[in-house]
Amino acid sequence: MKKVFCIGELLIDFVAENQGKDLSKAKEFTKKAGGAPANVACAISKLEGKGVFIGCVGDDPFGKFLLDILENAHVDISLAQKSETFTTLAFVSIDEDGERDFVFSRGADKELAYDSSIKYNFKDNIIHFGAATAMLGGKLEDAYNRYFFDALTQNSFISFDPNFRIDLWKNKEDIFIKKCMPFVEKAHLCKFSLEEAQLLSGKIGVKEACDFLHGVGAKIIVITLGSEGTWLSTNSFQKTIPSISVKPVDTTGAGDAFIGCLLNQISTKTNLEITLQNEDLLTNMVATANKAGAITTTNFGAIESLPNLEQLAL
């Protein structure tokens, strides 16, 4: 089984549950662990895979809380860093349909320092780049780009999820697109929401968006479509893989559960080239990942809602 290194932010989500989508009207917040790459690492480890987290938290009670959560989920946190900067916070509101609104108070995640020795751990393993805050400048962006180069030189399987957040990129979408394109060009697997695929490609239709992104270089594309399932696209076929029917209460972390489950399945394959050319195998893996994502929406909070193998088998 290959290790899956997840690079990016780990933060506190202060969640206003069942108080509508308007954050200005929320009065009560619950502390949750969050951050897309950390969620992915937890999703992998809860499915008994080898999730490794690379990121930075504050050397404060919130940072300790976050690292404890990951460690309890059996994520390898040996490469995580601590900073004197306060832990990053996000304030999240959730409406009755499970849809969210975000406001960020950015802190320690941006302080991740590049460690040149880590690249040797990347050899023949899987590297997942979750980009929610990683392209906002600072030490994190520098480390992120250098780890990307390391992954390219170490025969790593590269996974990319742009994790677009409008609050972070409003009126700067063109910069976000430009920074994402080198990752799309080299990634073996790209995971997008429909909004992200449309933004990066400039195309409205899902097929047209995939055709454009394949042209950039993406080998396998999965576009999550909520209750409609996932659009799976390679250079040889495109299809919709249906999901299971659930009543969502919180969509936070659903995409992370999906890509974590998919990467965990990929990590068990010895010959990735054969795996990525097998339509039936890919279809089945995406169907299983859809189930993981759906299960995650049936409870509040991302990490605690991630399914284990027993739940996934039901």
Buried (B, 14 or more C-beta within 10 A) or exposed (E): EBBBBBBBBBBBBBBBBBBBBEBEEBEEBEEBBBBBBBBBBBBBBBBEBBBBBBBBBBBBEBBBBBBEBBBEBBBBBEBBBBBEBBBBBBBBBBEEEBBBBBBBEBBBBBBBEBBEEBBEBBEEBBBBBBBBBBBBEBBBBEBBBBBBEBBBEBEBBBBBBBBBBEEBBEEEEEEBBEBBBBBBEBBBBBBBBBEBBBBBBEBEEBEBBBBBBBEBBBBBBBBBBBEEBBBBBBBEEBBBBEBEEBEBBBBBBBBBBBBBBBBBBBBEBEEBEEBBBBEEBBBEBBBBBBBBBBBBBBBBBBBBBBBBEEBBEE
